[in-house]
Amino acid sequence: MNYKEDKFKLITKIKLFILESEKMLENIPRYDFYNRDRFREDITEVLHLVYLANNIDNKLIYQQDILARLSMIDFYLERAYNFKYISEKQLYKYSYKLEEIIKMTKGWMNSNG
């Protein structure tokens, strides 16, 4: 982790969320690999988009894509709970962390003008 990333707390939160969610994804059965892989793909794409948006002037399009993908991740969490892949306690834990990331993203969007 370089100094610039350390100052940008959103990247740190997303990385922690990715690492912690890997444990949860292990509970999803093989026959539901599509949704498991979509979750993994979307959350890593969020990190990628944050890196991209952080290095250009016109960030809004990337930030809107980030929010859309975060909404999909919220759906994947809800689905994992409905199919009993995660407990209610885990749902709240991951949802809380995801909500922090969404709030930070919205704050980042508002700070751009």
MARKOLKOL-41209 format. One record per atom (N, C-alpha, C): atom name; residue in three letters; x negated, y, z; residue number from 1. Coordinates in Angstrom, 2 decimals. Example, Ala and Ser with C-alpha at 12.3 -4.5 7.8 and 13.67 -1.06 7.14 Angstrom:
2
{a=N, r=ala, px=-13.19, py=-5.69, pz=7.80, k=1}
{a=CA, r=ala, px=-12.30, py=-4.50, pz=7.80, k=1}
{a=C, r=ala, px=-13.20, py=-3.30, pz=7.80, k=1}
{a=N, r=ser, px=-12.85, py=-2.25, pz=7.08, k=2}
{a=CA, r=ser, px=-13.67, py=-1.06, pz=7.14, k=2}
{a=C, r=ser, px=-12.90, py=0.03, pz=7.87, k=2}
//
This chain:
113
{a=N, r=met, px=-0.85, py=-1.17, pz=0.00, k=1}
{a=CA, r=met, px=0.00, py=0.00, pz=0.00, k=1}
{a=C, r=met, px=-0.90, py=1.24, pz=0.00, k=1}
{a=N, r=asn, px=-0.66, py=2.12, pz=-0.94, k=2}
{a=CA, r=asn, px=-1.46, py=3.32, pz=-0.98, k=2}
{a=C, r=asn, px=-0.81, py=4.44, pz=-0.18, k=2}
{a=N, r=tyr, px=-1.51, py=5.55, pz=-0.04, k=3}
{a=CA, r=tyr, px=-1.06, py=6.66, pz=0.78, k=3}
{a=C, r=tyr, px=0.25, py=7.25, pz=0.28, k=3}
{a=N, r=lys, px=0.39, py=7.38, pz=-1.04, k=4}
{a=CA, r=lys, px=1.60, py=7.96, pz=-1.61, k=4}
{a=C, r=lys, px=2.82, py=7.11, pz=-1.27, k=4}
{a=N, r=glu, px=2.69, py=5.79, pz=-1.33, k=5}
{a=CA, r=glu, px=3.80, py=4.90, pz=-0.98, k=5}
{a=C, r=glu, px=4.16, py=5.03, pz=0.49, k=5}
{a=N, r=asp, px=3.16, py=5.17, pz=1.34, k=6}
{a=CA, r=asp, px=3.39, py=5.28, pz=2.76, k=6}
{a=C, r=asp, px=4.22, py=6.53, pz=3.08, k=6}
{a=N, r=lys, px=4.01, py=7.59, pz=2.33, k=7}
{a=CA, r=lys, px=4.76, py=8.82, pz=2.56, k=7}
{a=C, r=lys, px=6.18, py=8.72, pz=1.99, k=7}
{a=N, r=phe, px=6.40, py=7.85, pz=1.05, k=8}
{a=CA, r=phe, px=7.72, py=7.68, pz=0.44, k=8}
{a=C, r=phe, px=8.41, py=6.50, pz=1.12, k=8}
{a=N, r=lys, px=9.16, py=6.79, pz=2.16, k=9}
{a=CA, r=lys, px=9.74, py=5.77, pz=3.04, k=9}
{a=C, r=lys, px=10.73, py=4.85, pz=2.32, k=9}
{a=N, r=leu, px=11.36, py=5.33, pz=1.25, k=10}
{a=CA, r=leu, px=12.31, py=4.51, pz=0.53, k=10}
{a=C, r=leu, px=11.64, py=3.26, pz=-0.03, k=10}
{a=N, r=ile, px=10.46, py=3.41, pz=-0.57, k=11}
{a=CA, r=ile, px=9.72, py=2.26, pz=-1.11, k=11}
{a=C, r=ile, px=9.42, py=1.25, pz=-0.01, k=11}
{a=N, r=thr, px=9.01, py=1.73, pz=1.14, k=12}
{a=CA, r=thr, px=8.71, py=0.86, pz=2.26, k=12}
{a=C, r=thr, px=9.96, py=0.08, pz=2.70, k=12}
{a=N, r=lys, px=11.11, py=0.77, pz=2.79, k=13}
{a=CA, r=lys, px=12.36, py=0.12, pz=3.20, k=13}
{a=C, r=lys, px=12.78, py=-0.95, pz=2.19, k=13}
{a=N, r=ile, px=12.63, py=-0.65, pz=0.91, k=14}
{a=CA, r=ile, px=13.01, py=-1.61, pz=-0.12, k=14}
{a=C, r=ile, px=12.11, py=-2.84, pz=-0.06, k=14}
{a=N, r=lys, px=10.81, py=-2.62, pz=0.10, k=15}
{a=CA, r=lys, px=9.88, py=-3.75, pz=0.20, k=15}
{a=C, r=lys, px=10.23, py=-4.65, pz=1.38, k=15}
{a=N, r=leu, px=10.52, py=-4.05, pz=2.52, k=16}
{a=CA, r=leu, px=10.89, py=-4.84, pz=3.70, k=16}
{a=C, r=leu, px=12.19, py=-5.61, pz=3.46, k=16}
{a=N, r=phe, px=13.14, py=-4.96, pz=2.80, k=17}
{a=CA, r=phe, px=14.41, py=-5.61, pz=2.50, k=17}
{a=C, r=phe, px=14.18, py=-6.81, pz=1.58, k=17}
{a=N, r=ile, px=13.33, py=-6.66, pz=0.59, k=18}
{a=CA, r=ile, px=13.02, py=-7.76, pz=-0.33, k=18}
{a=C, r=ile, px=12.42, py=-8.93, pz=0.44, k=18}
{a=N, r=leu, px=11.43, py=-8.64, pz=1.27, k=19}
{a=CA, r=leu, px=10.76, py=-9.70, pz=2.01, k=19}
{a=C, r=leu, px=11.71, py=-10.41, pz=2.98, k=19}
{a=N, r=glu, px=12.55, py=-9.65, pz=3.66, k=20}
{a=CA, r=glu, px=13.48, py=-10.25, pz=4.60, k=20}
{a=C, r=glu, px=14.60, py=-11.02, pz=3.89, k=20}
{a=N, r=ser, px=15.00, py=-10.55, pz=2.73, k=21}
{a=CA, r=ser, px=16.09, py=-11.23, pz=2.03, k=21}
{a=C, r=ser, px=15.65, py=-12.56, pz=1.42, k=21}
{a=N, r=glu, px=14.36, py=-12.76, pz=1.24, k=22}
{a=CA, r=glu, px=13.88, py=-14.03, pz=0.71, k=22}
{a=C, r=glu, px=14.30, py=-15.19, pz=1.62, k=22}
{a=N, r=lys, px=14.28, py=-14.96, pz=2.92, k=23}
{a=CA, r=lys, px=14.71, py=-15.99, pz=3.87, k=23}
{a=C, r=lys, px=16.18, py=-16.34, pz=3.66, k=23}
{a=N, r=met, px=16.99, py=-15.31, pz=3.45, k=24}
{a=CA, r=met, px=18.41, py=-15.51, pz=3.24, k=24}
{a=C, r=met, px=18.67, py=-16.26, pz=1.94, k=24}
{a=N, r=leu, px=17.93, py=-15.95, pz=0.90, k=25}
{a=CA, r=leu, px=18.14, py=-16.57, pz=-0.40, k=25}
{a=C, r=leu, px=17.85, py=-18.07, pz=-0.39, k=25}
{a=N, r=glu, px=17.02, py=-18.51, pz=0.54, k=26}
{a=CA, r=glu, px=16.74, py=-19.93, pz=0.66, k=26}
{a=C, r=glu, px=17.98, py=-20.73, pz=1.05, k=26}
{a=N, r=asn, px=18.95, py=-20.08, pz=1.69, k=27}
{a=CA, r=asn, px=20.17, py=-20.76, pz=2.12, k=27}
{a=C, r=asn, px=21.18, py=-20.94, pz=1.00, k=27}
{a=N, r=ile, px=20.97, py=-20.28, pz=-0.11, k=28}
{a=CA, r=ile, px=21.91, py=-20.39, pz=-1.22, k=28}
{a=C, r=ile, px=21.59, py=-21.67, pz=-1.99, k=28}
{a=N, r=pro, px=22.59, py=-22.52, pz=-2.18, k=29}
{a=CA, r=pro, px=22.33, py=-23.81, pz=-2.82, k=29}
{a=C, r=pro, px=21.89, py=-23.69, pz=-4.28, k=29}
{a=N, r=arg, px=21.27, py=-24.73, pz=-4.75, k=30}
{a=CA, r=arg, px=20.74, py=-24.74, pz=-6.12, k=30}
{a=C, r=arg, px=21.83, py=-24.55, pz=-7.17, k=30}
{a=N, r=tyr, px=23.01, py=-25.09, pz=-6.92, k=31}
{a=CA, r=tyr, px=24.07, py=-24.98, pz=-7.92, k=31}
{a=C, r=tyr, px=24.57, py=-23.54, pz=-8.08, k=31}
{a=N, r=asp, px=24.23, py=-22.68, pz=-7.15, k=32}
{a=CA, r=asp, px=24.61, py=-21.26, pz=-7.25, k=32}
{a=C, r=asp, px=23.38, py=-20.41, pz=-7.60, k=32}
{a=N, r=phe, px=22.49, py=-20.99, pz=-8.38, k=33}
{a=CA, r=phe, px=21.24, py=-20.31, pz=-8.71, k=33}
{a=C, r=phe, px=21.46, py=-19.01, pz=-9.46, k=33}
{a=N, r=tyr, px=22.52, py=-18.91, pz=-10.25, k=34}
{a=CA, r=tyr, px=22.75, py=-17.69, pz=-11.03, k=34}
{a=C, r=tyr, px=22.85, py=-16.47, pz=-10.11, k=34}
{a=N, r=asn, px=23.70, py=-16.54, pz=-9.10, k=35}
{a=CA, r=asn, px=23.88, py=-15.40, pz=-8.21, k=35}
{a=C, r=asn, px=22.65, py=-15.15, pz=-7.34, k=35}
{a=N, r=arg, px=22.00, py=-16.22, pz=-6.93, k=36}
{a=CA, r=arg, px=20.76, py=-16.07, pz=-6.15, k=36}
{a=C, r=arg, px=19.71, py=-15.34, pz=-6.97, k=36}
{a=N, r=asp, px=19.55, py=-15.76, pz=-8.22, k=37}
{a=CA, r=asp, px=18.55, py=-15.13, pz=-9.08, k=37}
{a=C, r=asp, px=18.92, py=-13.70, pz=-9.45, k=37}
{a=N, r=arg, px=20.23, py=-13.43, pz=-9.63, k=38}
{a=CA, r=arg, px=20.67, py=-12.06, pz=-9.92, k=38}
{a=C, r=arg, px=20.36, py=-11.14, pz=-8.72, k=38}
{a=N, r=phe, px=20.59, py=-11.63, pz=-7.53, k=39}
{a=CA, r=phe, px=20.26, py=-10.86, pz=-6.33, k=39}
{a=C, r=phe, px=18.78, py=-10.51, pz=-6.33, k=39}
{a=N, r=arg, px=17.96, py=-11.53, pz=-6.51, k=40}
{a=CA, r=arg, px=16.51, py=-11.35, pz=-6.50, k=40}
{a=C, r=arg, px=16.07, py=-10.40, pz=-7.63, k=40}
{a=N, r=glu, px=16.65, py=-10.57, pz=-8.79, k=41}
{a=CA, r=glu, px=16.30, py=-9.74, pz=-9.94, k=41}
{a=C, r=glu, px=16.70, py=-8.28, pz=-9.70, k=41}
{a=N, r=asp, px=17.91, py=-8.07, pz=-9.19, k=42}
{a=CA, r=asp, px=18.39, py=-6.70, pz=-8.98, k=42}
{a=C, r=asp, px=17.58, py=-5.97, pz=-7.91, k=42}
{a=N, r=ile, px=17.27, py=-6.64, pz=-6.82, k=43}
{a=CA, r=ile, px=16.53, py=-5.95, pz=-5.76, k=43}
{a=C, r=ile, px=15.10, py=-5.63, pz=-6.19, k=43}
{a=N, r=thr, px=14.47, py=-6.50, pz=-6.95, k=44}
{a=CA, r=thr, px=13.12, py=-6.17, pz=-7.42, k=44}
{a=C, r=thr, px=13.19, py=-5.10, pz=-8.51, k=44}
{a=N, r=glu, px=14.27, py=-5.10, pz=-9.28, k=45}
{a=CA, r=glu, px=14.43, py=-4.03, pz=-10.29, k=45}
{a=C, r=glu, px=14.65, py=-2.68, pz=-9.61, k=45}
{a=N, r=val, px=15.33, py=-2.67, pz=-8.47, k=46}
{a=CA, r=val, px=15.50, py=-1.42, pz=-7.72, k=46}
{a=C, r=val, px=14.13, py=-0.84, pz=-7.35, k=46}
{a=N, r=leu, px=13.26, py=-1.69, pz=-6.85, k=47}
{a=CA, r=leu, px=11.90, py=-1.24, pz=-6.51, k=47}
{a=C, r=leu, px=11.18, py=-0.70, pz=-7.74, k=47}
{a=N, r=his, px=11.30, py=-1.41, pz=-8.84, k=48}
{a=CA, r=his, px=10.68, py=-0.97, pz=-10.10, k=48}
{a=C, r=his, px=11.23, py=0.39, pz=-10.53, k=48}
{a=N, r=leu, px=12.53, py=0.57, pz=-10.46, k=49}
{a=CA, r=leu, px=13.15, py=1.84, pz=-10.86, k=49}
{a=C, r=leu, px=12.75, py=2.99, pz=-9.94, k=49}
{a=N, r=val, px=12.58, py=2.71, pz=-8.66, k=50}
{a=CA, r=val, px=12.13, py=3.76, pz=-7.73, k=50}
{a=C, r=val, px=10.73, py=4.21, pz=-8.11, k=50}
{a=N, r=tyr, px=9.86, py=3.26, pz=-8.42, k=51}
{a=CA, r=tyr, px=8.51, py=3.62, pz=-8.87, k=51}
{a=C, r=tyr, px=8.57, py=4.47, pz=-10.14, k=51}
{a=N, r=leu, px=9.39, py=4.06, pz=-11.10, k=52}
{a=CA, r=leu, px=9.52, py=4.82, pz=-12.34, k=52}
{a=C, r=leu, px=10.05, py=6.24, pz=-12.09, k=52}
{a=N, r=ala, px=11.15, py=6.32, pz=-11.36, k=53}
{a=CA, r=ala, px=11.78, py=7.61, pz=-11.11, k=53}
{a=C, r=ala, px=10.89, py=8.54, pz=-10.31, k=53}
{a=N, r=asn, px=10.09, py=7.99, pz=-9.45, k=54}
{a=CA, r=asn, px=9.23, py=8.81, pz=-8.60, k=54}
{a=C, r=asn, px=8.10, py=9.47, pz=-9.40, k=54}
{a=N, r=asn, px=7.84, py=8.97, pz=-10.59, k=55}
{a=CA, r=asn, px=6.73, py=9.49, pz=-11.37, k=55}
{a=C, r=asn, px=7.14, py=10.30, pz=-12.60, k=55}
{a=N, r=ile, px=8.42, py=10.66, pz=-12.70, k=56}
{a=CA, r=ile, px=8.86, py=11.48, pz=-13.83, k=56}
{a=C, r=ile, px=9.66, py=12.67, pz=-13.33, k=56}
{a=N, r=asp, px=9.92, py=13.63, pz=-14.23, k=57}
{a=CA, r=asp, px=10.68, py=14.82, pz=-13.84, k=57}
{a=C, r=asp, px=12.19, py=14.58, pz=-13.84, k=57}
{a=N, r=asn, px=12.71, py=13.89, pz=-14.84, k=58}
{a=CA, r=asn, px=14.15, py=13.64, pz=-14.93, k=58}
{a=C, r=asn, px=14.48, py=12.31, pz=-14.26, k=58}
{a=N, r=lys, px=14.73, py=12.38, pz=-12.97, k=59}
{a=CA, r=lys, px=14.92, py=11.18, pz=-12.16, k=59}
{a=C, r=lys, px=16.36, py=10.68, pz=-12.14, k=59}
{a=N, r=leu, px=17.31, py=11.53, pz=-12.49, k=60}
{a=CA, r=leu, px=18.73, py=11.25, pz=-12.25, k=60}
{a=C, r=leu, px=19.22, py=9.95, pz=-12.89, k=60}
{a=N, r=ile, px=18.84, py=9.67, pz=-14.12, k=61}
{a=CA, r=ile, px=19.31, py=8.45, pz=-14.80, k=61}
{a=C, r=ile, px=18.82, py=7.22, pz=-14.05, k=61}
{a=N, r=tyr, px=17.55, py=7.22, pz=-13.64, k=62}
{a=CA, r=tyr, px=17.01, py=6.09, pz=-12.89, k=62}
{a=C, r=tyr, px=17.70, py=5.97, pz=-11.54, k=62}
{a=N, r=gln, px=17.93, py=7.10, pz=-10.89, k=63}
{a=CA, r=gln, px=18.56, py=7.07, pz=-9.57, k=63}
{a=C, r=gln, px=19.99, py=6.54, pz=-9.65, k=63}
{a=N, r=gln, px=20.71, py=6.88, pz=-10.70, k=64}
{a=CA, r=gln, px=22.06, py=6.36, pz=-10.87, k=64}
{a=C, r=gln, px=22.02, py=4.84, pz=-11.09, k=64}
{a=N, r=asp, px=21.06, py=4.38, pz=-11.85, k=65}
{a=CA, r=asp, px=20.88, py=2.94, pz=-12.06, k=65}
{a=C, r=asp, px=20.54, py=2.25, pz=-10.75, k=65}
{a=N, r=ile, px=19.70, py=2.89, pz=-9.94, k=66}
{a=CA, r=ile, px=19.34, py=2.34, pz=-8.63, k=66}
{a=C, r=ile, px=20.59, py=2.17, pz=-7.77, k=66}
{a=N, r=leu, px=21.45, py=3.19, pz=-7.72, k=67}
{a=CA, r=leu, px=22.67, py=3.11, pz=-6.92, k=67}
{a=C, r=leu, px=23.60, py=2.01, pz=-7.43, k=67}
{a=N, r=ala, px=23.70, py=1.86, pz=-8.74, k=68}
{a=CA, r=ala, px=24.55, py=0.81, pz=-9.30, k=68}
{a=C, r=ala, px=24.03, py=-0.57, pz=-8.91, k=68}
{a=N, r=arg, px=22.74, py=-0.76, pz=-8.97, k=69}
{a=CA, r=arg, px=22.16, py=-2.06, pz=-8.61, k=69}
{a=C, r=arg, px=22.30, py=-2.32, pz=-7.11, k=69}
{a=N, r=leu, px=22.18, py=-1.28, pz=-6.30, k=70}
{a=CA, r=leu, px=22.38, py=-1.44, pz=-4.86, k=70}
{a=C, r=leu, px=23.83, py=-1.85, pz=-4.56, k=70}
{a=N, r=ser, px=24.77, py=-1.32, pz=-5.32, k=71}
{a=CA, r=ser, px=26.17, py=-1.72, pz=-5.17, k=71}
{a=C, r=ser, px=26.36, py=-3.18, pz=-5.53, k=71}
{a=N, r=met, px=25.66, py=-3.64, pz=-6.55, k=72}
{a=CA, r=met, px=25.74, py=-5.06, pz=-6.92, k=72}
{a=C, r=met, px=25.14, py=-5.93, pz=-5.82, k=72}
{a=N, r=ile, px=24.07, py=-5.48, pz=-5.23, k=73}
{a=CA, r=ile, px=23.44, py=-6.24, pz=-4.14, k=73}
{a=C, r=ile, px=24.41, py=-6.35, pz=-2.96, k=73}
{a=N, r=asp, px=25.14, py=-5.27, pz=-2.70, k=74}
{a=CA, r=asp, px=26.16, py=-5.30, pz=-1.66, k=74}
{a=C, r=asp, px=27.21, py=-6.36, pz=-1.98, k=74}
{a=N, r=phe, px=27.60, py=-6.45, pz=-3.23, k=75}
{a=CA, r=phe, px=28.55, py=-7.49, pz=-3.65, k=75}
{a=C, r=phe, px=27.96, py=-8.88, pz=-3.44, k=75}
{a=N, r=tyr, px=26.70, py=-9.08, pz=-3.80, k=76}
{a=CA, r=tyr, px=26.06, py=-10.39, pz=-3.62, k=76}
{a=C, r=tyr, px=26.04, py=-10.79, pz=-2.15, k=76}
{a=N, r=leu, px=25.80, py=-9.82, pz=-1.27, k=77}
{a=CA, r=leu, px=25.83, py=-10.11, pz=0.17, k=77}
{a=C, r=leu, px=27.23, py=-10.53, pz=0.61, k=77}
{a=N, r=glu, px=28.22, py=-9.79, pz=0.15, k=78}
{a=CA, r=glu, px=29.60, py=-10.12, pz=0.50, k=78}
{a=C, r=glu, px=29.96, py=-11.52, pz=-0.01, k=78}
{a=N, r=arg, px=29.53, py=-11.83, pz=-1.21, k=79}
{a=CA, r=arg, px=29.79, py=-13.14, pz=-1.81, k=79}
{a=C, r=arg, px=29.10, py=-14.25, pz=-1.02, k=79}
{a=N, r=ala, px=27.85, py=-13.99, pz=-0.61, k=80}
{a=CA, r=ala, px=27.12, py=-14.99, pz=0.18, k=80}
{a=C, r=ala, px=27.84, py=-15.27, pz=1.49, k=80}
{a=N, r=tyr, px=28.40, py=-14.23, pz=2.08, k=81}
{a=CA, r=tyr, px=29.16, py=-14.42, pz=3.32, k=81}
{a=C, r=tyr, px=30.46, py=-15.20, pz=3.05, k=81}
{a=N, r=asn, px=31.17, py=-14.83, pz=2.00, k=82}
{a=CA, r=asn, px=32.43, py=-15.50, pz=1.67, k=82}
{a=C, r=asn, px=32.24, py=-16.99, pz=1.38, k=82}
{a=N, r=phe, px=31.12, py=-17.34, pz=0.80, k=83}
{a=CA, r=phe, px=30.83, py=-18.74, pz=0.51, k=83}
{a=C, r=phe, px=30.08, py=-19.41, pz=1.66, k=83}
{a=N, r=lys, px=29.94, py=-18.68, pz=2.76, k=84}
{a=CA, r=lys, px=29.34, py=-19.21, pz=3.99, k=84}
{a=C, r=lys, px=27.86, py=-19.60, pz=3.84, k=84}
{a=N, r=tyr, px=27.16, py=-18.87, pz=2.96, k=85}
{a=CA, r=tyr, px=25.71, py=-19.06, pz=2.84, k=85}
{a=C, r=tyr, px=24.99, py=-18.29, pz=3.92, k=85}
{a=N, r=ile, px=25.63, py=-17.22, pz=4.42, k=86}
{a=CA, r=ile, px=25.07, py=-16.43, pz=5.52, k=86}
{a=C, r=ile, px=26.16, py=-16.23, pz=6.57, k=86}
{a=N, r=ser, px=25.72, py=-15.97, pz=7.78, k=87}
{a=CA, r=ser, px=26.67, py=-15.74, pz=8.88, k=87}
{a=C, r=ser, px=27.12, py=-14.28, pz=8.88, k=87}
{a=N, r=glu, px=28.12, py=-14.01, pz=9.69, k=88}
{a=CA, r=glu, px=28.62, py=-12.64, pz=9.81, k=88}
{a=C, r=glu, px=27.52, py=-11.74, pz=10.39, k=88}
{a=N, r=lys, px=26.77, py=-12.26, pz=11.33, k=89}
{a=CA, r=lys, px=25.67, py=-11.49, pz=11.92, k=89}
{a=C, r=lys, px=24.62, py=-11.14, pz=10.86, k=89}
{a=N, r=gln, px=24.29, py=-12.11, pz=10.00, k=90}
{a=CA, r=gln, px=23.33, py=-11.83, pz=8.92, k=90}
{a=C, r=gln, px=23.89, py=-10.82, pz=7.94, k=90}
{a=N, r=leu, px=25.19, py=-10.94, pz=7.64, k=91}
{a=CA, r=leu, px=25.83, py=-9.99, pz=6.73, k=91}
{a=C, r=leu, px=25.68, py=-8.57, pz=7.27, k=91}
{a=N, r=tyr, px=25.97, py=-8.38, pz=8.55, k=92}
{a=CA, r=tyr, px=25.85, py=-7.05, pz=9.13, k=92}
{a=C, r=tyr, px=24.41, py=-6.55, pz=9.13, k=92}
{a=N, r=lys, px=23.50, py=-7.45, pz=9.42, k=93}
{a=CA, r=lys, px=22.08, py=-7.08, pz=9.44, k=93}
{a=C, r=lys, px=21.62, py=-6.59, pz=8.06, k=93}
{a=N, r=tyr, px=21.90, py=-7.38, pz=7.04, k=94}
{a=CA, r=tyr, px=21.48, py=-7.00, pz=5.68, k=94}
{a=C, r=tyr, px=22.26, py=-5.81, pz=5.16, k=94}
{a=N, r=ser, px=23.54, py=-5.73, pz=5.49, k=95}
{a=CA, r=ser, px=24.36, py=-4.61, pz=5.04, k=95}
{a=C, r=ser, px=23.89, py=-3.31, pz=5.66, k=95}
{a=N, r=tyr, px=23.50, py=-3.37, pz=6.92, k=96}
{a=CA, r=tyr, px=22.99, py=-2.17, pz=7.60, k=96}
{a=C, r=tyr, px=21.72, py=-1.68, pz=6.92, k=96}
{a=N, r=lys, px=20.82, py=-2.59, pz=6.64, k=97}
{a=CA, r=lys, px=19.56, py=-2.22, pz=5.99, k=97}
{a=C, r=lys, px=19.81, py=-1.70, pz=4.57, k=97}
{a=N, r=leu, px=20.75, py=-2.32, pz=3.87, k=98}
{a=CA, r=leu, px=21.10, py=-1.87, pz=2.53, k=98}
{a=C, r=leu, px=21.72, py=-0.48, pz=2.58, k=98}
{a=N, r=glu, px=22.57, py=-0.24, pz=3.56, k=99}
{a=CA, r=glu, px=23.20, py=1.08, pz=3.71, k=99}
{a=C, r=glu, px=22.15, py=2.16, pz=3.96, k=99}
{a=N, r=glu, px=21.12, py=1.84, pz=4.73, k=100}
{a=CA, r=glu, px=20.03, py=2.80, pz=4.93, k=100}
{a=C, r=glu, px=19.35, py=3.15, pz=3.61, k=100}
{a=N, r=ile, px=19.12, py=2.13, pz=2.78, k=101}
{a=CA, r=ile, px=18.48, py=2.35, pz=1.49, k=101}
{a=C, r=ile, px=19.38, py=3.20, pz=0.59, k=101}
{a=N, r=ile, px=20.69, py=2.93, pz=0.62, k=102}
{a=CA, r=ile, px=21.64, py=3.72, pz=-0.19, k=102}
{a=C, r=ile, px=21.65, py=5.17, pz=0.26, k=102}
{a=N, r=lys, px=21.68, py=5.39, pz=1.57, k=103}
{a=CA, r=lys, px=21.68, py=6.77, pz=2.09, k=103}
{a=C, r=lys, px=20.40, py=7.50, pz=1.72, k=103}
{a=N, r=met, px=19.27, py=6.81, pz=1.82, k=104}
{a=CA, r=met, px=18.00, py=7.43, pz=1.46, k=104}
{a=C, r=met, px=17.96, py=7.76, pz=-0.03, k=104}
{a=N, r=thr, px=18.52, py=6.88, pz=-0.86, k=105}
{a=CA, r=thr, px=18.57, py=7.13, pz=-2.29, k=105}
{a=C, r=thr, px=19.44, py=8.33, pz=-2.61, k=105}
{a=N, r=lys, px=20.60, py=8.42, pz=-1.96, k=106}
{a=CA, r=lys, px=21.49, py=9.57, pz=-2.17, k=106}
{a=C, r=lys, px=20.83, py=10.86, pz=-1.70, k=106}
{a=N, r=gly, px=20.12, py=10.81, pz=-0.58, k=107}
{a=CA, r=gly, px=19.39, py=11.98, pz=-0.11, k=107}
{a=C, r=gly, px=18.31, py=12.39, pz=-1.10, k=107}
{a=N, r=trp, px=17.62, py=11.42, pz=-1.66, k=108}
{a=CA, r=trp, px=16.60, py=11.67, pz=-2.68, k=108}
{a=C, r=trp, px=17.23, py=12.33, pz=-3.91, k=108}
{a=N, r=met, px=18.41, py=11.86, pz=-4.30, k=109}
{a=CA, r=met, px=19.10, py=12.43, pz=-5.45, k=109}
{a=C, r=met, px=19.50, py=13.88, pz=-5.16, k=109}
{a=N, r=asn, px=20.00, py=14.14, pz=-3.96, k=110}
{a=CA, r=asn, px=20.43, py=15.50, pz=-3.60, k=110}
{a=C, r=asn, px=19.26, py=16.46, pz=-3.49, k=110}
{a=N, r=ser, px=18.08, py=15.95, pz=-3.11, k=111}
{a=CA, r=ser, px=16.93, py=16.83, pz=-2.97, k=111}
{a=C, r=ser, px=16.35, py=17.26, pz=-4.32, k=111}
{a=N, r=asn, px=16.77, py=16.58, pz=-5.39, k=112}
{a=CA, r=asn, px=16.26, py=16.93, pz=-6.72, k=112}
{a=C, r=asn, px=17.04, py=18.06, pz=-7.37, k=112}
{a=N, r=gly, px=18.08, py=18.52, pz=-6.74, k=113}
{a=CA, r=gly, px=18.78, py=19.65, pz=-7.32, k=113}
{a=C, r=gly, px=20.15, py=19.34, pz=-7.56, k=113}
//
